[in-house]
Amino acid sequence: MEGRTYEIEDADATDLATAVVDRLEPDHRYDGRGFDVLVAEEYEFWRTNSNMQVTVIVDGTGDGCRIEVFVGGGATGIFQFTAGSETKILRAAVSEIEYALDELDVEVERVRNLRTEVR
């Protein structure tokens, strides 16, 4: 699984979630109290011939706002290789999210990357 976190101080979580929905067009959106969960599925034909899941959480429940993006799935074979498909899908999702942030003229305070291995 791979992911990225954006921490933003002065932003409205509802506006951010709506902008991200407009860019990503997720398959499902859960609108909670101060947070949204967006889920999309992408079929990766060329690398792993399987489905990849993208989950985006827009959290406005604490100070400021946080966007968490996770991509997983698609691993094949005994060693669970993803052949770079997680990175490819994450890069596409992050590109759309960063475009939405630019459209809203939002300043990102901190960005962190996440990578976990299947055990």
Order of alpha helices (4+ residues) and beta strands (2+ residues): beta-alpha-beta-beta-beta-beta-alpha-beta
